[in-house]
Amino acid sequence: MSTYPIYLRPELAPIIAETPEQTTWDLPAMRAGGDALLANPHEANNRVEVTARGRTFIPADLAEDAPLIISIHGGGYVAGRAAFDDAKNDELATRFGAIIVSPEYRLAPEFPFPIPVDDCISALAEALERFGHERPTFILGDSAGAGLAYSMVSRLCGLGLQMAQDEVIAARYKRIASLIRGIILLEPCVDPTLSTPSSRFFTEGPVWTRRAAAGAWRHYFGVPLDAEVTIPLRLIEAAFPKPSAEFREEGFPPALIVVNPVDPLRDEGIALATGLVDAGCIAEMHMFAGTFHGSLSMPGSVTWGEIQLLIDRFVKENSVAR
């Protein structure tokens, strides 16, 4: 039994000690801690192709109708690499017989919003051109990766405050949006206001803290850590538009959302799920007892097995266009 005052699933507890401190106020240290995880790289069972856009896992016996899944890594928008998720993405490729593309998006603060979103859209567009527009396409993200997934799908659908773009790009985005059959958001990081009850209750995490979140958001939106100004509301609304009737009208795809009970991000994920439902969209939400931020895809865990079952059912249900 965990000594933490709130129940944590025992099989997941080692993650807390193994995860480097998320020092968004000291990015060199945070990034170095993450890079140390690559000391023992994963040996993939599937074919892996590496390009400037990211890493792609391709099963040897790829079916003509195999789904395409864009899998976006986390890291608070300021850290992480596509290679960090090699074990997870390799397993997903095998489990679902799917093409898994992990975008190598550029990181803040060097590349603030909307650059990481654009990078993920470019990776999706390139994958569609290569593997075919007829494949069932899904967007999967974890933490900041889930935030990017929500942002990119919203932007492709023309929702929220749009960045300047010409008619050709707008039409291209609409075409891409129409091909997305579903969006899978694990522990989504989508509320820069840090105003939810869970954000205050789980100030010290575990793993992801309120201080880490505050630094990450300022980096992502190009606001210096020591500046007294707040993050501009127009940027927040452009990145993470609140669900509205327009979402249903524009065809926002079905959403599968998983949150952790012990996580400062819990309530923003719940709010997103209920907001989508209230807007008339198709959405479902799950919360497993004893999980915390960063614990959902631990290899070999019961939790990860349960989530894969959810994803499997969700992909199968939504692989046929509605």
Backbone bond lengths (Angstrom), bond angles and torsions (degrees), N, CA, C in turn:
res aa  C-N    CA-C-N  psi(-1)  N-CA   C-N-CA  omega(-1)  CA-C   N-CA-C  phi
1 M - - - 1.474 - - 1.527 109.72 -
2 S 1.307 116.07 134.34 1.463 121.17 -179.95 1.513 111.01 -66.47
3 T 1.333 116.81 148.06 1.458 121.36 175.64 1.520 111.66 -85.91
4 Y 1.347 117.08 -4.53 1.456 120.16 177.95 1.522 108.60 -64.15
5 P 1.343 119.76 140.73 1.469 121.17 -174.83 1.518 114.78 -63.22
6 I 1.328 118.24 -17.08 1.457 122.32 175.50 1.520 107.67 -116.61
7 Y 1.327 116.06 144.70 1.461 120.63 -173.82 1.520 112.19 -58.23
8 L 1.336 114.88 130.30 1.463 122.90 171.94 1.511 107.78 -122.48
9 R 1.316 116.83 138.73 1.459 120.38 179.86 1.532 108.62 -64.61
10 P 1.358 117.53 121.81 1.474 120.11 -173.44 1.520 114.66 -54.67
11 E 1.325 118.42 -37.09 1.464 120.32 -177.47 1.528 112.20 -64.47
12 L 1.344 116.62 -20.38 1.453 120.92 -176.50 1.527 113.24 -96.59
13 A 1.328 117.45 -14.77 1.464 121.61 -173.42 1.530 114.18 -53.89
14 P 1.358 120.04 -36.52 1.469 119.02 -179.37 1.522 113.94 -58.60
15 I 1.311 117.76 -23.70 1.471 120.36 -178.93 1.518 111.09 -59.65
16 I 1.321 117.17 -35.07 1.463 120.71 -175.94 1.524 110.88 -61.44
17 A 1.320 116.86 -45.99 1.461 120.46 -179.25 1.525 112.30 -73.88
18 E 1.330 116.69 -29.62 1.466 120.63 -175.69 1.530 113.06 -82.85
19 T 1.325 117.96 -18.54 1.455 120.94 -177.10 1.521 111.03 -83.65
20 P 1.329 118.92 124.25 1.467 120.52 177.46 1.522 111.04 -60.27
21 E 1.319 117.44 150.63 1.454 121.14 178.98 1.532 109.80 -59.81
22 Q 1.321 114.85 136.88 1.464 120.40 -176.26 1.537 109.75 -88.80
23 T 1.322 114.65 78.74 1.468 121.64 -174.00 1.529 110.42 -89.76
24 T 1.299 116.75 76.75 1.460 119.58 179.98 1.524 111.97 -66.14
25 W 1.319 117.67 -15.94 1.467 122.44 175.13 1.532 111.02 -84.22
26 D 1.329 117.87 -6.63 1.467 123.94 177.23 1.524 106.84 -139.85
27 L 1.312 116.34 77.87 1.452 120.71 -172.52 1.526 114.61 -64.08
28 P 1.356 120.01 -38.17 1.462 118.06 177.01 1.529 112.55 -56.54
29 A 1.325 116.27 -41.57 1.460 119.51 179.15 1.522 111.28 -67.57
30 M 1.335 116.31 -42.47 1.463 120.07 -179.48 1.523 111.37 -63.85
31 R 1.312 116.83 -44.03 1.456 120.28 -179.25 1.525 111.83 -69.01
32 A 1.324 116.51 -36.75 1.466 119.56 178.05 1.520 110.86 -64.80
33 G 1.338 115.83 -39.07 1.455 119.50 178.15 1.511 111.61 -62.83
34 G 1.320 116.84 -39.21 1.451 120.12 177.28 1.513 112.37 -69.22
35 D 1.328 116.62 -41.54 1.464 120.29 -178.96 1.530 111.81 -62.32
36 A 1.331 116.36 -28.54 1.463 119.58 179.14 1.527 111.23 -62.51
37 L 1.331 116.12 -23.27 1.464 119.93 179.32 1.518 112.06 -68.26
38 L 1.342 116.96 -17.73 1.459 120.64 -179.06 1.523 112.75 -88.56
39 A 1.325 117.17 6.91 1.463 120.65 -179.61 1.529 111.19 -60.57
40 N 1.338 116.24 -31.41 1.462 121.38 177.71 1.525 108.71 -121.28
41 P 1.327 116.98 83.39 1.468 120.61 -174.83 1.524 112.16 -63.03
42 H 1.321 114.78 150.64 1.465 121.68 179.24 1.525 110.38 -73.83
43 E 1.325 116.61 136.87 1.463 121.72 175.12 1.525 107.83 -95.05
44 A 1.311 115.96 110.36 1.455 120.96 -172.51 1.528 112.60 -75.29
45 N 1.328 114.76 147.38 1.459 121.79 174.12 1.526 111.08 -87.65
46 N 1.329 115.82 -22.76 1.453 121.40 179.58 1.522 110.06 -103.78
47 R 1.322 115.25 165.53 1.457 118.99 176.89 1.521 109.74 -69.19
48 V 1.331 116.69 133.88 1.457 121.77 -178.79 1.524 109.04 -117.24
49 E 1.319 115.71 127.91 1.456 121.23 175.54 1.523 108.36 -115.46
50 V 1.327 116.21 132.51 1.463 121.42 -177.18 1.524 108.82 -118.12
51 T 1.336 115.45 125.31 1.460 121.71 176.61 1.518 108.73 -132.94
52 A 1.312 115.68 179.92 1.462 119.17 177.45 1.518 111.27 -64.18
53 R 1.333 118.15 -23.58 1.472 122.18 -179.62 1.518 112.56 -78.39
54 G 1.344 116.87 -26.06 1.461 118.73 -178.06 1.511 112.67 152.94
55 R 1.337 115.46 -156.27 1.457 122.51 -175.64 1.522 108.57 -121.56
56 T 1.337 116.30 133.32 1.455 121.80 -176.80 1.522 110.12 -122.18
57 F 1.333 116.09 130.78 1.464 122.86 179.17 1.528 107.81 -108.23
58 I 1.337 116.34 123.28 1.459 121.65 -173.37 1.528 108.98 -126.21
59 P 1.339 118.07 115.18 1.468 120.43 177.75 1.518 111.36 -63.12
60 A 1.329 116.39 148.64 1.460 120.83 -178.78 1.525 111.28 -66.34
61 D 1.324 117.24 -36.45 1.462 121.49 -177.57 1.527 110.75 -102.16
62 L 1.324 116.56 49.55 1.451 122.35 -174.58 1.533 111.22 -63.43
63 A 1.327 115.98 125.53 1.463 121.32 178.49 1.522 110.07 -82.36
64 E 1.341 115.71 154.81 1.458 119.97 -177.92 1.519 112.40 -63.21
65 D 1.346 115.88 -30.31 1.462 119.69 -179.17 1.528 112.57 -103.89
66 A 1.331 117.16 19.76 1.467 121.07 179.85 1.525 109.69 -62.60
67 P 1.330 116.93 140.39 1.462 118.59 -179.62 1.525 112.54 -70.79
68 L 1.326 114.00 157.71 1.461 122.63 172.89 1.520 106.92 -109.56
69 I 1.324 117.09 122.67 1.458 121.62 -179.35 1.522 109.22 -119.71
70 I 1.321 116.14 120.60 1.462 121.34 173.89 1.517 106.86 -89.70
71 S 1.325 117.35 114.66 1.465 123.41 -174.06 1.533 109.33 -110.76
72 I 1.346 116.16 110.59 1.462 121.49 -171.08 1.521 110.21 -102.57
73 H 1.321 116.71 124.42 1.467 121.03 -176.32 1.522 112.14 -74.92
74 G 1.329 115.23 160.53 1.455 121.60 176.61 1.519 111.73 -94.57
75 G 1.334 115.64 -164.73 1.455 120.84 -178.32 1.512 112.65 132.62
76 G 1.339 115.74 21.38 1.457 119.11 176.64 1.522 114.24 65.13
77 Y 1.318 117.71 21.17 1.463 123.60 -178.68 1.529 113.14 70.61
78 V 1.319 117.92 -4.51 1.464 121.24 -173.44 1.526 113.17 -121.80
79 A 1.321 117.77 -8.05 1.463 121.00 -175.73 1.522 108.93 -147.59
80 G 1.324 115.56 179.86 1.448 120.73 179.58 1.518 112.95 93.42
81 R 1.317 114.48 159.77 1.455 122.57 176.30 1.521 108.65 -141.66
82 A 1.304 115.90 159.03 1.457 119.54 177.68 1.533 110.73 -58.72
83 A 1.334 117.17 -35.88 1.464 120.82 -177.47 1.523 113.09 -64.14
84 F 1.334 117.39 -21.59 1.462 119.68 179.33 1.523 111.08 -61.90
85 D 1.332 117.34 -26.15 1.462 121.76 -177.11 1.522 112.93 -100.79
86 D 1.328 117.68 17.18 1.469 120.04 -176.57 1.521 112.34 -57.27
87 A 1.328 117.70 -45.89 1.465 119.94 -177.77 1.528 110.66 -62.21
88 K 1.326 116.75 -44.64 1.457 120.98 179.76 1.525 110.96 -64.12
89 N 1.324 117.04 -47.68 1.464 120.19 -176.17 1.519 112.45 -69.14
90 D 1.324 116.72 -34.48 1.454 120.71 176.23 1.532 109.88 -64.45
91 E 1.329 115.88 -41.69 1.460 120.38 178.72 1.528 111.35 -65.93
92 L 1.322 117.49 -40.50 1.459 120.66 178.70 1.523 111.08 -64.71
93 A 1.330 117.01 -40.13 1.465 120.37 178.78 1.527 110.62 -60.49
94 T 1.337 116.14 -41.24 1.463 120.50 179.49 1.518 111.22 -71.02
95 R 1.323 116.05 -45.53 1.471 121.21 -175.56 1.529 111.83 -63.04
96 F 1.320 117.06 -42.95 1.458 121.00 -174.44 1.524 113.75 -103.57
97 G 1.343 117.23 -1.79 1.458 119.40 -175.61 1.509 111.13 59.51
98 A 1.342 115.81 32.06 1.463 121.73 -171.12 1.522 111.96 -106.85
99 I 1.329 114.45 157.08 1.458 121.13 168.75 1.527 106.86 -82.39
100 I 1.308 116.86 122.72 1.464 121.29 -179.47 1.519 108.38 -112.77
101 V 1.323 116.30 121.53 1.462 122.11 179.14 1.521 108.55 -114.52
102 S 1.322 116.22 121.90 1.463 121.71 179.25 1.525 108.96 -108.97
103 P 1.341 118.42 105.26 1.467 120.91 -176.02 1.537 112.37 -65.32
104 E 1.320 115.68 140.48 1.472 121.64 174.23 1.527 106.90 -97.23
105 Y 1.319 116.15 71.34 1.465 120.15 -177.17 1.525 110.51 -74.64
106 R 1.328 115.19 151.84 1.452 120.84 179.63 1.533 110.49 -77.05
107 L 1.318 115.03 151.04 1.466 121.30 -169.53 1.523 112.39 -104.54
108 A 1.324 114.67 149.45 1.459 121.86 170.32 1.536 108.36 -78.93
109 P 1.326 118.40 157.62 1.461 128.49 4.06 1.530 114.01 -84.52
110 E 1.351 116.60 -8.95 1.461 118.48 -179.94 1.531 111.15 -60.67
111 F 1.336 115.57 -33.93 1.465 121.05 -178.58 1.533 108.44 -132.73
112 P 1.319 117.31 84.54 1.472 120.85 -176.60 1.521 112.58 -75.70
113 F 1.331 115.61 175.19 1.460 122.33 175.12 1.527 109.72 -53.24
114 P 1.341 118.87 136.57 1.471 128.64 9.53 1.531 115.01 -99.30
115 I 1.335 118.10 14.33 1.466 120.08 -173.85 1.532 112.79 -57.17
116 P 1.353 119.81 -47.20 1.473 118.02 178.93 1.530 113.28 -60.61
117 V 1.333 117.01 -34.96 1.462 120.82 177.46 1.530 109.71 -64.79
118 D 1.323 116.54 -45.37 1.470 121.13 178.41 1.528 110.96 -59.54
119 D 1.328 116.44 -39.73 1.464 120.02 179.92 1.526 111.06 -62.79
120 C 1.339 116.97 -40.98 1.461 120.62 179.78 1.527 110.76 -68.23
121 I 1.321 117.01 -38.88 1.465 120.18 176.89 1.528 110.15 -63.75
122 S 1.321 117.15 -41.08 1.464 120.91 179.45 1.523 110.87 -63.67
123 A 1.341 116.83 -40.16 1.463 120.36 178.39 1.525 110.82 -63.93
124 L 1.333 116.61 -40.26 1.465 120.89 177.43 1.528 110.66 -64.75
125 A 1.327 116.77 -47.09 1.459 120.60 -178.75 1.527 111.06 -60.61
126 E 1.325 116.43 -42.28 1.463 120.17 179.67 1.529 110.89 -64.68
127 A 1.335 116.62 -40.74 1.461 120.46 -179.98 1.530 111.20 -64.95
128 L 1.325 116.92 -39.71 1.468 120.35 178.56 1.526 110.92 -64.35
129 E 1.325 116.25 -40.70 1.461 119.62 178.82 1.514 111.18 -64.30
130 R 1.301 115.89 -36.53 1.462 119.10 -176.44 1.521 112.57 -79.92
131 F 1.331 116.44 -45.59 1.467 119.74 -171.13 1.524 113.85 -99.44
132 G 1.325 117.59 -6.24 1.453 120.30 174.99 1.516 113.10 106.61
133 H 1.324 115.16 140.25 1.458 121.24 -178.29 1.521 113.02 -80.62
134 E 1.336 117.18 -7.03 1.455 119.84 -176.97 1.532 112.64 -86.29
135 R 1.313 117.82 -11.20 1.468 119.81 -177.74 1.533 111.13 -73.38
136 P 1.338 117.46 141.31 1.468 119.50 172.20 1.529 108.64 -60.31
137 T 1.308 117.02 124.97 1.467 121.85 -173.63 1.521 110.36 -115.31
138 F 1.328 115.67 132.48 1.464 121.97 -179.31 1.527 108.98 -130.94
139 I 1.328 115.23 149.06 1.463 121.56 177.26 1.527 107.88 -113.32
140 L 1.325 116.11 123.85 1.463 122.94 -178.48 1.524 108.74 -121.00
141 G 1.323 117.08 133.44 1.457 119.87 177.16 1.512 110.93 -144.25
142 D 1.327 115.93 152.93 1.458 122.08 178.74 1.522 108.85 -124.69
143 S 1.338 117.54 124.84 1.461 123.85 177.38 1.532 110.21 62.08
144 A 1.336 117.91 -118.24 1.462 118.91 175.90 1.524 110.74 -61.74
145 G 1.335 116.91 -31.22 1.456 120.16 175.66 1.514 111.77 -62.46
146 A 1.345 116.71 -35.31 1.463 120.69 176.04 1.521 110.31 -69.42
147 G 1.338 116.57 -36.94 1.459 119.60 175.50 1.515 111.55 -62.33
148 L 1.323 116.75 -42.02 1.466 120.41 177.59 1.525 111.03 -66.34
149 A 1.335 116.54 -37.59 1.459 119.95 177.52 1.522 110.78 -61.12
150 Y 1.331 116.52 -45.40 1.461 120.48 179.48 1.527 110.82 -65.13
151 S 1.324 116.70 -42.03 1.463 120.99 179.63 1.519 111.58 -62.76
152 M 1.341 116.37 -46.23 1.461 118.72 -174.87 1.520 111.34 -68.77
153 V 1.340 117.73 -38.72 1.458 119.65 178.94 1.526 109.94 -68.66
154 S 1.334 117.33 -40.71 1.464 120.45 176.96 1.518 110.62 -59.78
155 R 1.315 116.07 -44.10 1.467 120.09 -178.84 1.519 111.28 -66.54
156 L 1.335 116.42 -42.20 1.453 119.95 179.19 1.529 111.51 -62.34
157 C 1.339 116.18 -33.31 1.463 120.76 179.61 1.526 112.66 -81.84
158 G 1.332 116.93 -4.53 1.454 119.93 179.34 1.514 113.11 78.49
159 L 1.328 117.66 28.55 1.457 122.36 -176.44 1.517 111.61 -99.97
160 G 1.323 116.19 154.61 1.454 120.59 178.65 1.516 111.85 74.56
161 L 1.330 115.72 -168.26 1.465 121.31 178.23 1.515 108.35 -77.03
162 Q 1.304 117.15 112.22 1.457 121.79 -175.18 1.530 111.85 -86.00
163 M 1.333 115.25 142.76 1.448 120.60 172.76 1.537 107.44 -73.66
164 A 1.307 117.10 157.33 1.466 121.22 -178.31 1.532 110.58 -60.36
165 Q 1.337 116.47 132.18 1.456 120.93 177.61 1.529 108.66 -156.40
166 D 1.327 116.12 151.52 1.458 118.72 -178.85 1.525 110.47 -84.28
167 E 1.327 116.37 174.84 1.457 121.63 -174.82 1.528 112.05 -65.49
168 V 1.321 116.60 -33.50 1.463 120.06 179.97 1.521 110.34 -64.16
169 I 1.341 116.48 -46.52 1.465 120.43 179.46 1.520 110.42 -65.52
170 A 1.331 117.45 -41.33 1.462 120.98 179.70 1.527 110.86 -60.00
171 A 1.331 116.93 -42.62 1.461 120.83 179.19 1.528 110.95 -66.83
172 R 1.328 115.72 -38.15 1.471 120.20 178.00 1.516 110.58 -64.05
173 Y 1.330 116.20 -42.44 1.459 120.24 178.69 1.525 111.06 -62.18
174 K 1.327 117.04 -43.52 1.460 120.49 179.16 1.519 110.99 -60.10
175 R 1.329 115.62 -40.65 1.466 120.34 179.38 1.525 109.72 -62.86
176 I 1.317 117.70 -45.88 1.462 120.93 179.69 1.525 110.23 -63.60
177 A 1.339 116.88 -43.13 1.466 120.67 -179.15 1.524 111.02 -58.55
178 S 1.324 116.82 -37.25 1.464 120.44 -177.66 1.520 112.66 -66.76
179 L 1.328 116.99 -17.18 1.462 121.28 -178.31 1.526 112.96 -90.04
180 I 1.326 117.66 -12.15 1.465 121.81 -176.69 1.523 109.29 -82.50
181 R 1.332 116.36 119.04 1.462 121.28 -176.04 1.526 112.34 -90.78
182 G 1.317 117.99 -18.44 1.454 119.17 -179.16 1.512 111.51 -174.07
183 I 1.331 115.19 160.50 1.463 121.94 179.43 1.525 108.16 -129.64
184 I 1.329 116.33 131.28 1.465 122.79 -175.61 1.520 108.13 -117.11
185 L 1.321 116.88 114.91 1.457 122.33 -174.27 1.525 110.14 -116.60
186 L 1.325 116.03 111.58 1.459 121.46 177.05 1.524 108.88 -98.84
187 E 1.332 116.45 124.74 1.468 124.00 -179.68 1.533 111.59 41.24
188 P 1.343 117.41 59.37 1.473 120.40 -172.17 1.525 113.92 -64.31
189 C 1.324 113.95 140.47 1.469 124.04 179.16 1.528 106.66 -108.12
190 V 1.357 117.01 93.35 1.460 120.42 -169.11 1.527 114.73 -135.10
191 D 1.335 118.37 6.80 1.462 119.73 -176.47 1.527 111.11 -128.22
192 P 1.332 117.21 96.40 1.464 120.87 -179.11 1.526 114.63 -70.96
193 T 1.328 118.22 -8.64 1.469 119.87 -176.50 1.525 112.91 -75.62
194 L 1.322 117.66 -18.57 1.484 122.21 -178.38 1.527 111.31 52.16
195 S 1.321 116.10 40.18 1.460 120.61 -172.97 1.523 114.10 -107.60
196 T 1.321 118.43 1.07 1.465 119.92 -176.53 1.530 111.22 -80.91
197 P 1.336 117.75 157.51 1.472 120.44 175.89 1.530 112.95 -57.24
198 S 1.335 117.86 -41.97 1.470 119.38 -179.02 1.518 111.60 -65.85
199 S 1.338 117.48 -32.27 1.465 120.57 177.65 1.526 110.68 -62.49
200 R 1.319 115.66 -35.52 1.471 119.99 179.09 1.526 111.70 -82.66
201 F 1.331 117.10 -38.06 1.466 120.78 -175.86 1.522 111.61 -68.84
202 F 1.338 116.47 -40.89 1.466 121.09 -177.84 1.530 110.46 -103.32
203 T 1.321 115.87 46.52 1.465 121.78 -178.96 1.517 111.90 -53.56
204 E 1.339 117.11 -38.30 1.460 121.38 -176.99 1.529 112.94 -99.67
205 G 1.289 117.67 19.43 1.457 120.42 175.63 1.517 113.96 88.19
206 P 1.341 118.12 -140.72 1.465 127.69 18.72 1.539 114.49 -76.26
207 V 1.306 115.07 162.53 1.463 128.73 177.28 1.532 111.46 72.27
208 W 1.331 118.14 -67.55 1.465 120.67 -177.50 1.514 108.75 -102.95
209 T 1.335 116.41 123.46 1.457 120.92 -174.84 1.524 111.32 -111.17
210 R 1.325 114.67 166.99 1.458 119.51 177.83 1.526 110.88 -63.29
211 R 1.332 116.96 -38.69 1.459 119.88 179.07 1.524 110.84 -64.63
212 A 1.335 116.09 -41.84 1.465 119.79 178.06 1.523 110.69 -62.16
213 A 1.324 116.32 -42.47 1.464 120.41 -179.64 1.523 111.44 -63.74
214 A 1.338 116.51 -43.00 1.465 120.23 -178.99 1.528 110.81 -60.64
215 G 1.323 116.92 -43.63 1.461 120.16 178.54 1.512 112.59 -66.42
216 A 1.328 116.19 -41.01 1.460 120.22 -179.21 1.524 111.24 -61.70
217 W 1.331 115.82 -44.42 1.465 118.71 -178.19 1.520 112.17 -65.53
218 R 1.307 117.75 -38.65 1.466 119.61 179.48 1.531 110.30 -66.94
219 H 1.322 116.42 -39.43 1.468 119.31 175.34 1.529 110.54 -62.00
220 Y 1.313 116.37 -45.05 1.467 120.59 -173.70 1.525 112.04 -63.75
221 F 1.326 116.23 -36.22 1.459 119.77 -177.77 1.531 112.86 -99.86
222 G 1.327 116.84 12.41 1.463 120.24 172.96 1.509 114.44 71.86
223 V 1.346 117.43 30.11 1.461 121.68 177.57 1.523 108.26 -107.34
224 P 1.322 119.28 119.84 1.467 121.42 -178.67 1.531 111.92 -56.09
225 L 1.334 115.74 145.98 1.462 120.23 -178.11 1.517 112.35 -59.69
226 D 1.324 117.00 -35.65 1.464 120.49 -175.40 1.528 112.92 -93.26
227 A 1.337 117.32 5.68 1.461 120.01 -179.09 1.527 110.22 -78.31
228 E 1.319 116.62 147.12 1.456 121.10 179.17 1.526 112.18 -85.84
229 V 1.325 117.97 -12.80 1.454 120.64 -179.74 1.524 110.34 -74.50
230 T 1.329 116.06 153.80 1.451 121.45 177.17 1.523 110.05 -92.61
231 I 1.313 115.52 168.09 1.461 120.09 177.60 1.528 108.70 -68.00
232 P 1.319 119.40 126.85 1.467 121.61 -178.80 1.525 112.02 -57.55
233 L 1.323 115.68 132.42 1.458 121.19 -178.47 1.527 111.58 -60.94
234 R 1.324 117.36 -34.03 1.468 119.71 -178.52 1.524 111.30 -63.51
235 L 1.340 117.00 -33.20 1.458 119.74 177.73 1.524 110.97 -71.06
236 I 1.321 116.24 -41.24 1.462 120.05 178.42 1.528 110.09 -61.09
237 E 1.330 116.23 -44.84 1.460 120.32 -178.86 1.530 111.73 -67.57
238 A 1.334 116.48 -31.28 1.466 119.74 177.22 1.523 111.09 -70.98
239 A 1.325 116.57 -37.94 1.456 120.68 -177.31 1.517 112.37 -78.89
240 F 1.329 116.23 -41.73 1.462 120.82 -172.99 1.526 110.88 -133.98
241 P 1.321 117.23 71.60 1.463 119.48 -179.92 1.524 111.54 -61.59
242 K 1.327 116.64 139.34 1.460 120.46 177.71 1.523 109.31 -73.84
243 P 1.340 116.71 137.68 1.464 119.50 179.75 1.525 112.03 -56.26
244 S 1.320 114.71 140.68 1.460 121.92 179.72 1.524 107.80 -148.74
245 A 1.328 115.87 177.47 1.463 119.85 179.01 1.522 111.18 -57.96
246 E 1.327 116.73 -26.34 1.458 120.87 179.26 1.531 111.34 -61.99
247 F 1.334 117.12 -31.21 1.465 120.68 178.89 1.529 110.42 -59.50
248 R 1.320 116.07 -47.19 1.459 119.77 179.08 1.523 110.84 -65.01
249 E 1.316 116.20 -41.98 1.462 120.68 -178.02 1.525 111.46 -63.76
250 E 1.328 116.64 -35.14 1.466 120.97 -177.57 1.530 112.54 -89.60
251 G 1.333 117.22 -0.03 1.456 120.25 175.13 1.508 115.47 79.31
252 F 1.356 117.26 37.86 1.469 118.69 175.73 1.522 108.54 -57.88
253 P 1.342 118.39 131.48 1.474 120.87 -171.61 1.529 112.57 -71.21
254 P 1.338 117.38 161.96 1.462 121.33 175.32 1.530 110.78 -55.13
255 A 1.335 115.53 145.19 1.462 120.79 -175.83 1.527 111.09 -124.27
256 L 1.321 115.15 136.66 1.460 123.69 171.33 1.520 106.64 -113.65
257 I 1.323 116.85 118.85 1.465 121.85 -175.62 1.523 109.68 -122.11
258 V 1.330 116.85 131.23 1.465 122.51 176.81 1.520 108.41 -121.79
259 V 1.323 116.64 127.72 1.464 121.66 178.27 1.517 109.40 -119.71
260 N 1.328 115.30 162.54 1.456 121.96 176.58 1.525 110.14 -102.48
261 P 1.337 118.95 140.41 1.462 119.18 175.66 1.523 113.01 -66.53
262 V 1.342 116.95 -31.20 1.466 121.79 -178.16 1.528 107.96 -110.54
263 D 1.320 115.38 86.55 1.458 119.43 -172.82 1.527 108.52 -168.40
264 P 1.331 118.38 129.42 1.467 118.86 175.74 1.534 112.41 -60.11
265 L 1.330 117.78 -20.30 1.462 121.21 -178.95 1.533 113.15 -89.65
266 R 1.316 117.01 -1.54 1.473 120.16 -173.81 1.524 113.21 -52.54
267 D 1.325 116.79 -52.93 1.460 120.34 -170.29 1.523 113.07 -70.80
268 E 1.342 117.49 -28.01 1.463 117.66 178.01 1.525 110.84 -71.99
269 G 1.330 116.83 -31.03 1.463 119.57 174.55 1.514 111.79 -69.06
270 I 1.335 116.30 -40.85 1.463 120.92 177.45 1.525 109.83 -63.00
271 A 1.336 116.56 -44.41 1.465 120.65 -179.58 1.520 110.94 -62.16
272 L 1.325 117.03 -38.41 1.459 119.87 179.24 1.525 110.44 -65.19
273 A 1.331 117.30 -44.35 1.460 121.02 -179.27 1.523 111.19 -62.24
274 T 1.322 116.71 -48.61 1.465 119.37 -178.88 1.523 110.84 -68.79
275 G 1.335 117.18 -33.51 1.456 120.19 177.24 1.516 111.88 -63.09
276 L 1.325 116.88 -40.96 1.461 120.47 178.41 1.527 110.81 -65.00
277 V 1.334 116.29 -42.35 1.466 119.80 178.11 1.524 110.36 -62.08
278 D 1.331 116.99 -46.51 1.470 121.13 -179.29 1.526 111.73 -63.61
279 A 1.330 116.44 -26.01 1.467 120.62 178.97 1.530 112.23 -82.26
280 G 1.338 116.20 -3.15 1.456 119.93 179.32 1.509 114.31 92.72
281 C 1.350 116.56 8.99 1.466 120.59 178.95 1.527 110.05 -87.99
282 I 1.321 115.98 166.66 1.461 121.88 176.61 1.526 107.78 -90.46
283 A 1.314 117.44 121.26 1.464 121.05 -179.07 1.513 109.74 -152.81
284 E 1.319 115.68 147.69 1.460 122.24 173.80 1.515 108.55 -137.69
285 M 1.339 115.74 151.44 1.461 120.52 -177.52 1.523 109.64 -134.29
286 H 1.356 115.54 142.64 1.455 121.33 179.81 1.528 109.33 -133.95
287 M 1.332 115.22 147.35 1.465 121.15 177.62 1.528 107.18 -142.43
288 F 1.331 116.11 118.79 1.456 121.59 -178.39 1.528 110.59 -96.69
289 A 1.315 116.37 135.65 1.465 121.03 -177.94 1.528 110.88 -57.88
290 G 1.332 115.80 134.86 1.453 121.32 170.97 1.501 116.87 82.95
291 T 1.345 118.57 6.90 1.465 119.15 177.48 1.526 110.34 -91.37
292 F 1.324 115.37 156.11 1.462 122.01 -179.61 1.516 107.70 -140.55
293 H 1.316 117.14 174.98 1.465 119.47 -172.92 1.526 111.33 -60.96
294 G 1.328 115.22 131.02 1.458 121.48 178.04 1.512 114.48 87.34
295 S 1.329 117.77 5.17 1.467 120.03 -173.59 1.521 114.42 -103.72
296 L 1.325 118.62 -3.07 1.456 119.91 -168.63 1.526 114.60 -74.12
297 S 1.317 118.15 -26.69 1.471 119.21 -174.91 1.530 112.51 -117.61
298 M 1.338 116.63 33.81 1.461 120.30 176.83 1.532 108.98 -65.74
299 P 1.351 118.33 120.82 1.467 121.20 -176.85 1.528 111.90 -55.18
300 G 1.322 115.49 133.67 1.454 120.38 175.61 1.515 115.43 80.65
301 S 1.320 118.26 -3.29 1.465 120.21 -177.61 1.524 110.77 -81.38
302 V 1.334 115.48 155.02 1.459 120.64 175.59 1.526 109.87 -60.97
303 T 1.328 116.02 -39.72 1.463 121.00 -179.57 1.522 111.30 -58.81
304 W 1.318 117.40 -48.80 1.461 121.12 -179.34 1.526 110.33 -63.45
305 G 1.324 117.08 -36.64 1.451 120.10 176.33 1.519 111.86 -63.05
306 E 1.339 116.85 -40.95 1.459 121.21 179.09 1.531 110.78 -65.58
307 I 1.323 116.03 -39.79 1.465 119.67 -179.15 1.526 110.58 -68.51
308 Q 1.324 117.22 -37.64 1.458 119.23 176.98 1.525 111.40 -63.12
309 L 1.329 117.08 -36.22 1.462 120.28 175.61 1.528 110.59 -62.33
310 L 1.336 116.01 -42.56 1.467 120.25 177.25 1.526 110.97 -60.44
311 I 1.332 115.50 -47.71 1.461 119.83 -178.31 1.523 110.53 -63.29
312 D 1.331 116.49 -41.68 1.458 121.09 -179.88 1.525 110.78 -58.80
313 R 1.316 116.58 -48.69 1.464 120.57 179.84 1.526 111.39 -64.74
314 F 1.348 116.57 -42.00 1.460 121.73 -179.30 1.527 111.17 -63.07
315 V 1.327 116.84 -43.66 1.470 120.96 179.97 1.528 110.69 -64.79
316 K 1.328 116.49 -43.16 1.464 119.80 -178.75 1.531 110.59 -65.66
317 E 1.330 116.83 -41.85 1.462 120.39 -178.89 1.524 112.41 -64.64
318 N 1.337 115.93 -31.40 1.458 119.33 -172.23 1.528 113.94 -108.95
319 S 1.330 117.40 9.49 1.462 119.67 -178.83 1.521 112.61 -75.17
320 V 1.317 116.67 -16.85 1.461 120.90 176.09 1.520 107.53 -99.00
321 A 1.327 116.66 127.89 1.464 120.56 -177.52 1.527 110.36 -60.01
322 R 1.351 115.08 138.29 1.465 120.17 -179.98 1.527 110.33 -80.39
